[in-house]
Amino acid sequence: MATILSARIDGKRDDLIRLTQALIRIPTLNPPGRHYRDICDFLDKRLKTHGFETQLIRATGTPGDSDRYPRWNIVARREGRSPGECVHFNSHTDVVEVGRGWTFDPFGGEVSDGKIYGRGACDMKGGLAASIIACEAFLEAHPDFAGAIEISGTADEESGGYGGVAHLAELGFFDPDRVHHVIIPEPLNKDRICLGHRGGWWAEIETKGEIAHGSMPFLGDCAVRHMGAVLAEFEAKLFPAMAARRTDMPVVPEGARSSTMNINSIHGGQPEQDADFTGLPAHCVPDTCRIVIDRRFLLEEPLDQVRGEVTALLEGLKATRADFDYELTEINSVLPSMTDREAPVVRTVAKAIEAVMGKPPAYVASPGTYDQKHIDRIGKLKNCIAYGPGILELAHKPDEYVGIDDMLDSAKVMGAALQSLLLPAKDA
């Protein structure tokens, strides 16, 4: 029976290509959150033709939501002909900025050498397309299945997921009494199961000074120099301490097995002028400097420790550096999430990978967070993994692509998982 379903998915190769291209060609850029309603309308039309009942849900009032850029989500559900469990495929529809260095049209969906190119091809419109094809093939082969299948397309994963999965979880869409197995087709490679992700803590640090004439800096206090002292302390103390820590989480790539921190941005002194400005800068000592830090932490690190070591470093400077003053503002925090390797969805997908690809899967954890955090923490649903086509290292890069054969193989794994979870044992 698995061979029959695989053959049916192979027969949908051209449909899979067209579907992926159509999704890429809707430029759902986040920020600011463009074309969310357009992609939901596209999915709505597609899924209704295959018997799904759909809901379009705006996450009104969530971060970023506005009348100009409303946060739209779609949840589609197909009920089986008898009671049973629900399998939910969740994909985010937003993509990050294009950036420089492309040789393909970022929103062209061009096919070349067995790959489909475009922003979001890998992360994660290829996974969304593969899950849709898998579900459609399964429904054609097994119209009498038990339980339910859900497919969701959600907003804002790239900026935290608060206008997408977090909002749906608050509304009860991931209640364990309603949904039993969740697969998120993030690009973690087709032969790997992602069990979870590291934690994240984002904060802004502002150093304060006093404005004065640039020819007499001794009459002011340079906030940029104070920030330089902060960065020097990071280099001397915090970065080495983080590099020395290792986790038992199977995080990939190898460098992410340690704690990490990125200086996301730095702004100090006069604001940059418009590109057509031809004047000269004024002569001022900067009285403020701000950085945003992106701290990724391990399952073994308490969040209070992560906050505390930065605060302690800043307090140490305040005690030892003349006129040093600062303000620390937390922007967001996300705890690590890990699903047990013996969870039902893990064991089911593992068997499906081995059946389709002839080898057992690797088990990994993601270096960055994704929407499992909300399904776990808000929805209280632990039976959740990320599994999908695409190479993790291509995410957010120029000339991002997804392999067509990888999408087909992943769709076969998803289809085999549906057979195991929604058909009687003798049929599966």
Kinemage of the C-alpha trace (Angstrom):
@kinemage 1
@onewidth
@group {chain A} dominant
@subgroup {mainchain}
@vectorlist {calphas} color= white
{ca met a 1} P 0.000 0.000 0.000
{ca ala a 2} L 2.889 2.353 0.736
{ca thr a 3} L 4.220 1.654 -2.767
{ca ile a 4} L 0.835 2.569 -4.257
{ca leu a 5} L 0.778 5.888 -2.411
{ca ser a 6} L 4.383 6.635 -3.399
{ca ala a 7} L 3.509 6.035 -7.044
{ca arg a 8} L 0.523 8.348 -6.722
{ca ile a 9} L 2.783 11.081 -5.281
{ca asp a 10} L 5.301 10.566 -8.097
{ca gly a 11} L 2.415 11.111 -10.514
{ca lys a 12} L 1.854 14.535 -8.970
{ca arg a 13} L 5.381 15.766 -9.709
{ca asp a 14} L 4.281 18.436 -12.182
{ca asp a 15} L 1.492 19.561 -9.866
{ca leu a 16} L 3.998 19.826 -7.014
{ca ile a 17} L 6.280 22.001 -9.146
{ca arg a 18} L 3.432 24.290 -10.215
{ca leu a 19} L 2.130 24.576 -6.658
{ca thr a 20} L 5.565 25.477 -5.274
{ca gln a 21} L 6.098 28.040 -8.015
{ca ala a 22} L 2.708 29.626 -7.357
{ca leu a 23} L 3.472 29.944 -3.644
{ca ile a 24} L 6.907 31.490 -4.284
{ca arg a 25} L 5.374 34.008 -6.686
{ca ile a 26} L 3.242 35.471 -3.890
{ca pro a 27} L 5.822 37.793 -2.241
{ca thr a 28} L 4.836 37.417 1.402
{ca leu a 29} L 7.656 39.573 2.725
{ca asn a 30} L 7.976 39.970 6.486
{ca pro a 31} L 8.550 42.641 7.545
{ca pro a 32} L 6.231 44.351 6.919
{ca gly a 33} L 3.826 41.452 6.203
{ca arg a 34} L 2.819 41.731 2.572
{ca his a 35} L 0.261 39.589 0.701
{ca tyr a 36} L -0.757 37.427 3.670
{ca arg a 37} L -4.393 37.543 2.607
{ca asp a 38} L -3.434 36.731 -1.002
{ca ile a 39} L -1.658 33.511 -0.070
{ca cys a 40} L -4.465 32.517 2.308
{ca asp a 41} L -7.009 33.060 -0.487
{ca phe a 42} L -4.879 30.937 -2.820
{ca leu a 43} L -4.671 28.107 -0.284
{ca asp a 44} L -8.356 28.454 0.527
{ca lys a 45} L -9.326 27.874 -3.096
{ca arg a 46} L -6.920 24.968 -3.500
{ca leu a 47} L -7.883 23.105 -0.343
{ca lys a 48} L -11.621 23.561 -0.724
{ca thr a 49} L -11.472 21.694 -4.036
{ca his a 50} L -10.157 18.678 -2.085
{ca gly a 51} L -12.952 18.674 0.474
{ca phe a 52} L -11.340 20.730 3.235
{ca glu a 53} L -13.402 23.085 5.337
{ca thr a 54} L -11.429 26.285 5.797
{ca gln a 55} L -11.230 29.193 8.209
{ca leu a 56} L -9.415 32.452 7.527
{ca ile a 57} L -8.395 34.045 10.815
{ca arg a 58} L -6.935 37.506 11.262
{ca ala a 59} L -4.729 37.903 14.319
{ca thr a 60} L -6.095 41.326 15.158
{ca gly a 61} L -4.023 43.308 17.622
{ca thr a 62} L -0.928 41.105 17.486
{ca pro a 63} L 2.519 42.667 16.867
{ca gly a 64} L 2.652 44.065 13.333
{ca asp a 65} L -1.056 43.712 12.610
{ca ser a 66} L -2.615 46.771 10.971
{ca asp a 67} L -5.242 47.554 8.389
{ca arg a 68} L -2.428 48.009 5.881
{ca tyr a 69} L -0.653 44.787 6.861
{ca pro a 70} L -3.234 42.478 8.464
{ca arg a 71} L -1.979 39.184 9.905
{ca trp a 72} L -4.038 36.529 8.089
{ca asn a 73} L -3.890 32.773 8.717
{ca ile a 74} L -5.716 29.811 7.237
{ca val a 75} L -6.693 26.549 8.930
{ca ala a 76} L -8.169 23.807 6.741
{ca arg a 77} L -9.681 20.574 8.110
{ca arg a 78} L -10.850 17.424 6.360
{ca glu a 79} L -12.854 15.047 8.522
{ca gly a 80} L -12.591 11.308 8.015
{ca arg a 81} L -15.562 8.979 7.778
{ca ser a 82} L -15.124 7.681 11.306
{ca pro a 83} L -13.682 9.029 14.570
{ca gly a 84} L -9.950 9.010 15.111
{ca glu a 85} L -6.929 11.182 15.740
{ca cys a 86} L -6.060 14.438 13.975
{ca val a 87} L -2.799 15.003 12.113
{ca his a 88} L -1.937 18.660 11.585
{ca phe a 89} L 0.614 20.030 9.074
{ca asn a 90} L 1.617 23.594 9.945
{ca ser a 91} L 3.644 25.810 7.598
{ca his a 92} L 4.426 29.488 7.849
{ca thr a 93} L 3.722 31.537 4.741
{ca asp a 94} L 5.975 34.538 5.388
{ca val a 95} L 9.462 34.967 3.939
{ca val a 96} L 12.375 37.216 4.859
{ca glu a 97} L 13.812 40.094 2.859
{ca val a 98} L 15.509 39.254 -0.424
{ca gly a 99} L 18.967 40.704 0.236
{ca arg a 100} L 21.746 40.980 -2.343
{ca gly a 101} L 23.571 38.457 -4.481
{ca trp a 102} L 20.758 36.721 -6.383
{ca thr a 103} L 21.287 35.310 -9.877
{ca phe a 104} L 17.651 34.109 -10.093
{ca asp a 105} L 14.471 36.168 -9.793
{ca pro a 106} L 13.679 35.928 -6.053
{ca phe a 107} L 9.961 35.629 -6.795
{ca gly a 108} L 10.150 33.866 -10.143
{ca gly a 109} L 9.998 30.235 -9.038
{ca glu a 110} L 12.412 29.302 -11.822
{ca val a 111} L 13.224 25.609 -12.321
{ca ser a 112} L 16.849 24.734 -13.053
{ca asp a 113} L 18.763 21.471 -12.668
{ca gly a 114} L 16.034 19.797 -10.616
{ca lys a 115} L 15.632 22.722 -8.233
{ca ile a 116} L 13.061 25.477 -7.762
{ca tyr a 117} L 14.599 28.837 -6.917
{ca gly a 118} L 13.108 31.745 -5.014
{ca arg a 119} L 12.808 33.435 -1.655
{ca gly a 120} L 10.973 30.991 0.578
{ca ala a 121} L 11.508 28.001 -1.727
{ca cys a 122} L 13.406 26.208 1.027
{ca asp a 123} L 12.051 28.089 4.051
{ca met a 124} L 9.330 26.920 3.733
{ca lys a 125} L 7.002 27.031 0.768
{ca gly a 126} L 8.515 23.822 -0.583
{ca gly a 127} L 7.543 22.093 2.652
{ca leu a 128} L 4.041 23.564 2.513
{ca ala a 129} L 3.608 22.322 -1.061
{ca ala a 130} L 4.943 18.854 -0.172
{ca ser a 131} L 2.497 18.527 2.733
{ca ile a 132} L -0.450 19.548 0.533
{ca ile a 133} L 0.505 17.029 -2.166
{ca ala a 134} L 0.961 14.302 0.471
{ca cys a 135} L -2.483 14.977 1.948
{ca glu a 136} L -4.200 15.144 -1.420
{ca ala a 137} L -2.623 11.867 -2.544
{ca phe a 138} L -3.581 10.200 0.738
{ca leu a 139} L -7.190 11.381 0.450
{ca glu a 140} L -7.451 10.071 -3.081
{ca ala a 141} L -6.057 6.691 -2.051
{ca his a 142} L -7.915 6.408 1.279
{ca pro a 143} L -11.213 8.323 1.268
{ca asp a 144} L -12.493 6.160 4.138
{ca phe a 145} L -9.758 7.125 6.600
{ca ala a 146} L -10.498 7.653 10.290
{ca gly a 147} L -9.850 10.881 12.162
{ca ala a 148} L -9.014 14.207 10.578
{ca ile a 149} L -6.311 15.997 8.596
{ca glu a 150} L -5.513 19.665 9.076
{ca ile a 151} L -3.299 21.986 7.051
{ca ser a 152} L -2.494 25.480 8.254
{ca gly a 153} L -0.696 28.392 6.631
{ca thr a 154} L 0.345 30.889 9.283
{ca ala a 155} L 1.868 34.346 9.500
{ca asp a 156} L 4.924 35.898 11.061
{ca glu a 157} L 7.051 32.868 11.984
{ca glu a 158} L 10.088 34.814 10.801
{ca ser a 159} L 9.343 37.512 13.391
{ca gly a 160} L 8.289 35.296 16.288
{ca gly a 161} L 4.997 33.771 15.174
{ca tyr a 162} L 2.822 35.914 17.441
{ca gly a 163} L 0.477 36.843 14.595
{ca gly a 164} L 0.333 33.223 13.477
{ca val a 165} L 0.707 30.023 15.481
{ca ala a 166} L 0.794 31.784 18.853
{ca his a 167} L -2.541 33.437 18.079
{ca leu a 168} L -4.087 30.177 16.870
{ca ala a 169} L -2.798 28.380 19.959
{ca glu a 170} L -4.402 31.021 22.179
{ca leu a 171} L -7.687 30.324 20.344
{ca gly a 172} L -7.393 26.586 21.060
{ca phe a 173} L -6.479 25.319 17.604
{ca phe a 174} L -3.623 23.231 19.070
{ca asp a 175} L -5.516 21.884 22.064
{ca pro a 176} L -4.353 18.251 22.616
{ca asp a 177} L -7.995 17.164 22.745
{ca arg a 178} L -8.481 18.529 19.229
{ca val a 179} L -5.133 17.871 17.510
{ca his a 180} L -2.956 14.873 18.315
{ca his a 181} L 0.056 14.950 15.979
{ca val a 182} L 1.748 18.040 14.519
{ca ile a 183} L 4.322 18.035 11.720
{ca ile a 184} L 5.952 21.342 10.780
{ca pro a 185} L 7.621 20.985 7.333
{ca glu a 186} L 10.592 23.252 8.110
{ca pro a 187} L 13.719 22.617 5.990
{ca leu a 188} L 15.740 20.345 8.257
{ca asn a 189} L 16.661 17.884 5.443
{ca lys a 190} L 14.454 15.042 4.239
{ca asp a 191} L 16.174 12.283 6.254
{ca arg a 192} L 16.215 14.065 9.622
{ca ile a 193} L 13.619 14.576 12.340
{ca cys a 194} L 13.884 17.822 14.264
{ca leu a 195} L 12.833 17.343 17.874
{ca gly a 196} L 12.993 20.955 18.992
{ca his a 197} L 15.093 24.078 19.218
{ca arg a 198} L 17.310 26.220 21.412
{ca gly a 199} L 15.958 29.122 23.428
{ca gly a 200} L 16.239 32.780 22.522
{ca trp a 201} L 16.567 36.017 24.479
{ca trp a 202} L 16.517 39.368 22.724
{ca ala a 203} L 17.337 42.630 24.449
{ca glu a 204} L 18.316 46.221 23.733
{ca ile a 205} L 21.176 47.829 25.601
{ca glu a 206} L 21.476 51.608 25.596
{ca thr a 207} L 24.534 53.431 26.890
{ca lys a 208} L 24.039 57.045 27.843
{ca gly a 209} L 26.265 60.084 27.508
{ca glu a 210} L 26.085 63.854 27.191
{ca ile a 211} L 25.995 65.851 23.980
{ca ala a 212} L 28.701 68.485 23.431
{ca his a 213} L 30.645 70.104 20.608
{ca gly a 214} L 32.815 67.579 18.767
{ca ser a 215} L 35.856 69.844 19.033
{ca met a 216} L 35.565 69.727 22.833
{ca pro a 217} L 34.597 66.117 23.599
{ca phe a 218} L 35.914 66.517 27.146
{ca leu a 219} L 32.876 68.706 27.838
{ca gly a 220} L 30.532 65.867 26.938
{ca asp a 221} L 30.371 62.130 27.445
{ca cys a 222} L 30.568 59.816 24.427
{ca ala a 223} L 27.923 57.090 24.591
{ca val a 224} L 29.591 55.239 21.698
{ca arg a 225} L 32.810 54.867 23.705
{ca his a 226} L 30.771 53.471 26.590
{ca met a 227} L 29.217 50.958 24.192
{ca gly a 228} L 32.717 50.067 23.030
{ca ala a 229} L 33.490 49.115 26.624
{ca val a 230} L 30.383 46.906 26.672
{ca leu a 231} L 31.469 45.153 23.485
{ca ala a 232} L 34.986 44.703 24.855
{ca glu a 233} L 33.564 43.012 27.958
{ca phe a 234} L 31.471 40.748 25.742
{ca glu a 235} L 34.575 39.771 23.783
{ca ala a 236} L 36.738 39.208 26.838
{ca lys a 237} L 34.252 37.440 29.100
{ca leu a 238} L 30.853 36.526 27.686
{ca phe a 239} L 31.749 35.070 24.301
{ca pro a 240} L 34.446 32.727 25.710
{ca ala a 241} L 32.075 31.577 28.471
{ca met a 242} L 29.338 30.783 25.954
{ca ala a 243} L 31.718 28.934 23.638
{ca ala a 244} L 32.755 26.660 26.517
{ca arg a 245} L 29.194 25.443 27.127
{ca arg a 246} L 27.880 22.354 25.333
{ca thr a 247} L 24.424 20.873 25.166
{ca asp a 248} L 23.121 17.334 25.037
{ca met a 249} L 20.484 18.556 22.575
{ca pro a 250} L 21.301 17.240 19.071
{ca val a 251} L 21.571 20.776 17.676
{ca val a 252} L 22.815 21.278 14.129
{ca pro a 253} L 25.096 22.592 12.772
{ca glu a 254} L 27.906 21.740 15.157
{ca gly a 255} L 28.651 25.349 16.094
{ca ala a 256} L 25.181 25.693 17.565
{ca arg a 257} L 25.845 22.981 20.174
{ca ser a 258} L 27.274 25.858 22.226
{ca ser a 259} L 25.552 29.015 23.389
{ca thr a 260} L 25.770 31.882 20.916
{ca met a 261} L 25.028 35.581 20.718
{ca asn a 262} L 24.692 37.882 17.732
{ca ile a 263} L 24.957 41.668 17.839
{ca asn a 264} L 21.905 42.281 15.728
{ca ser a 265} L 22.313 46.045 15.276
{ca ile a 266} L 24.146 49.092 16.570
{ca his a 267} L 23.048 52.712 16.407
{ca gly a 268} L 24.882 55.641 17.969
{ca gly a 269} L 25.114 59.362 17.522
{ca gln a 270} L 23.504 61.202 14.639
{ca pro a 271} L 20.967 59.297 12.526
{ca glu a 272} L 21.937 58.421 8.983
{ca gln a 273} L 20.611 60.885 6.435
{ca asp a 274} L 18.716 60.103 3.254
{ca ala a 275} L 20.789 58.760 0.358
{ca asp a 276} L 20.432 62.034 -1.584
{ca phe a 277} L 21.734 64.175 1.305
{ca thr a 278} L 24.997 65.888 0.265
{ca gly a 279} L 25.759 67.948 3.360
{ca leu a 280} L 28.342 67.309 6.058
{ca pro a 281} L 27.703 65.937 9.546
{ca ala a 282} L 27.323 68.273 12.500
{ca his a 283} L 30.001 68.262 15.207
{ca cys a 284} L 28.415 66.541 18.153
{ca val a 285} L 29.412 64.103 20.868
{ca pro a 286} L 26.833 61.259 20.779
{ca asp a 287} L 24.709 61.111 23.898
{ca thr a 288} L 23.166 57.710 23.211
{ca cys a 289} L 24.170 54.394 21.660
{ca arg a 290} L 21.995 51.292 21.341
{ca ile a 291} L 22.622 47.688 20.413
{ca val a 292} L 20.197 44.805 20.026
{ca ile a 293} L 21.512 41.406 21.110
{ca asp a 294} L 20.200 38.027 19.961
{ca arg a 295} L 21.199 35.451 22.560
{ca arg a 296} L 20.526 31.763 21.798
{ca phe a 297} L 20.707 29.493 24.812
{ca leu a 298} L 20.658 25.814 25.641
{ca leu a 299} L 18.220 23.531 27.397
{ca glu a 300} L 20.731 23.356 30.249
{ca glu a 301} L 20.804 27.164 30.770
{ca pro a 302} L 18.052 28.769 32.887
{ca leu a 303} L 16.654 31.968 31.399
{ca asp a 304} L 17.418 33.843 34.612
{ca gln a 305} L 21.091 32.919 34.184
{ca val a 306} L 21.071 34.186 30.584
{ca arg a 307} L 19.628 37.525 31.683
{ca gly a 308} L 21.737 37.672 34.801
{ca glu a 309} L 25.157 37.314 33.215
{ca val a 310} L 24.519 40.263 30.866
{ca thr a 311} L 23.177 42.367 33.708
{ca ala a 312} L 26.173 41.462 35.877
{ca leu a 313} L 28.577 42.515 33.133
{ca leu a 314} L 26.816 45.883 32.780
{ca glu a 315} L 26.708 46.414 36.531
{ca gly a 316} L 30.416 45.644 36.693
{ca leu a 317} L 31.100 48.417 34.201
{ca lys a 318} L 28.881 50.785 36.139
{ca ala a 319} L 30.938 50.119 39.241
{ca thr a 320} L 34.340 50.522 37.571
{ca arg a 321} L 33.956 52.894 34.585
{ca ala a 322} L 33.590 56.627 35.154
{ca asp a 323} L 30.171 58.054 34.256
{ca phe a 324} L 28.946 54.756 32.796
{ca asp a 325} L 25.168 54.530 32.687
{ca tyr a 326} L 22.951 52.139 30.789
{ca glu a 327} L 19.415 50.893 30.261
{ca leu a 328} L 18.606 47.247 29.496
{ca thr a 329} L 15.256 46.476 27.854
{ca glu a 330} L 14.089 42.933 27.184
{ca ile a 331} L 12.458 42.567 23.762
{ca asn a 332} L 11.429 38.923 23.811
{ca ser a 333} L 12.298 35.528 25.231
{ca val a 334} L 11.603 31.973 24.094
{ca leu a 335} L 12.370 28.862 26.125
{ca pro a 336} L 13.956 25.808 24.481
{ca ser a 337} L 11.581 23.074 23.323
{ca met a 338} L 12.266 19.351 22.896
{ca thr a 339} L 9.931 16.484 21.999
{ca asp a 340} L 10.732 13.039 23.396
{ca arg a 341} L 12.206 10.613 20.864
{ca glu a 342} L 9.586 8.061 21.893
{ca ala a 343} L 6.648 10.389 21.167
{ca pro a 344} L 4.115 8.872 18.739
{ca val a 345} L 4.723 11.342 15.918
{ca val a 346} L 8.491 10.841 16.193
{ca arg a 347} L 8.275 7.057 16.028
{ca thr a 348} L 5.777 7.196 13.158
{ca val a 349} L 7.801 9.574 10.998
{ca ala a 350} L 11.003 7.657 11.788
{ca lys a 351} L 9.438 4.447 10.429
{ca ala a 352} L 8.195 6.330 7.379
{ca ile a 353} L 11.662 7.731 6.629
{ca glu a 354} L 13.197 4.283 6.909
{ca ala a 355} L 10.511 2.801 4.635
{ca val a 356} L 10.874 5.504 1.974
{ca met a 357} L 14.636 6.070 2.087
{ca gly a 358} L 15.932 2.737 3.293
{ca lys a 359} L 17.799 4.103 6.313
{ca pro a 360} L 16.922 5.294 9.811
{ca pro a 361} L 16.645 9.044 10.357
{ca ala a 362} L 19.021 11.326 12.144
{ca tyr a 363} L 17.570 13.211 15.109
{ca val a 364} L 18.433 16.896 15.347
{ca ala a 365} L 17.439 20.123 17.052
{ca ser a 366} L 17.285 23.515 15.368
{ca pro a 367} L 19.770 26.307 16.139
{ca gly a 368} L 16.958 28.855 15.886
{ca thr a 369} L 13.429 28.798 17.177
{ca tyr a 370} L 10.389 28.008 15.071
{ca asp a 371} L 6.682 27.668 15.794
{ca gln a 372} L 6.990 24.489 17.868
{ca lys a 373} L 7.569 26.845 20.812
{ca his a 374} L 3.973 28.079 20.688
{ca ile a 375} L 2.445 24.658 20.108
{ca asp a 376} L 4.404 23.418 23.119
{ca arg a 377} L 4.125 26.346 25.547
{ca ile a 378} L 0.711 27.816 24.666
{ca gly a 379} L -1.046 24.845 23.106
{ca lys a 380} L 0.377 22.386 25.665
{ca leu a 381} L 0.814 19.903 22.830
{ca lys a 382} L 4.099 17.994 23.152
{ca asn a 383} L 3.637 15.571 20.247
{ca cys a 384} L 5.163 17.911 17.653
{ca ile a 385} L 8.192 17.796 15.344
{ca ala a 386} L 9.679 19.618 12.402
{ca tyr a 387} L 10.132 17.490 9.311
{ca gly a 388} L 10.364 18.689 5.744
{ca pro a 389} L 12.394 19.052 2.558
{ca gly a 390} L 15.144 21.575 2.041
{ca ile a 391} L 18.666 22.202 3.281
{ca leu a 392} L 18.751 24.188 6.518
{ca glu a 393} L 21.838 26.178 5.541
{ca leu a 394} L 20.047 27.622 2.465
{ca ala a 395} L 17.442 29.436 4.554
{ca his a 396} L 17.605 33.238 4.159
{ca lys a 397} L 20.475 32.979 1.627
{ca pro a 398} L 20.610 34.384 -1.919
{ca asp a 399} L 19.592 31.893 -4.640
{ca glu a 400} L 17.593 29.908 -2.097
{ca tyr a 401} L 16.178 26.730 -3.627
{ca val a 402} L 14.400 23.485 -2.859
{ca gly a 403} L 15.098 20.199 -4.644
{ca ile a 404} L 12.144 18.700 -6.494
{ca asp a 405} L 13.141 15.120 -5.667
{ca asp a 406} L 13.585 16.115 -2.022
{ca met a 407} L 10.033 17.462 -1.952
{ca leu a 408} L 8.710 14.256 -3.506
{ca asp a 409} L 10.577 12.085 -1.000
{ca ser a 410} L 9.335 14.198 1.898
{ca ala a 411} L 5.774 14.023 0.586
{ca lys a 412} L 6.090 10.220 0.497
{ca val a 413} L 7.259 10.220 4.120
{ca met a 414} L 4.334 12.434 5.122
{ca gly a 415} L 1.932 10.197 3.213
{ca ala a 416} L 3.325 7.085 4.870
{ca ala a 417} L 2.950 8.759 8.270
{ca leu a 418} L -0.694 9.534 7.501
{ca gln a 419} L -1.274 5.893 6.602
{ca ser a 420} L 0.228 4.745 9.895
{ca leu a 421} L -1.725 7.237 11.998
{ca leu a 422} L -5.121 7.316 10.283
{ca leu a 423} L -5.668 3.831 8.849
{ca pro a 424} L -6.353 0.558 10.678
{ca ala a 425} L -3.165 -1.425 11.256
{ca lys a 426} L -4.060 -4.053 8.642
{ca asp a 427} L -4.439 -1.328 5.973
{ca ala a 428} L -1.485 0.859 7.014
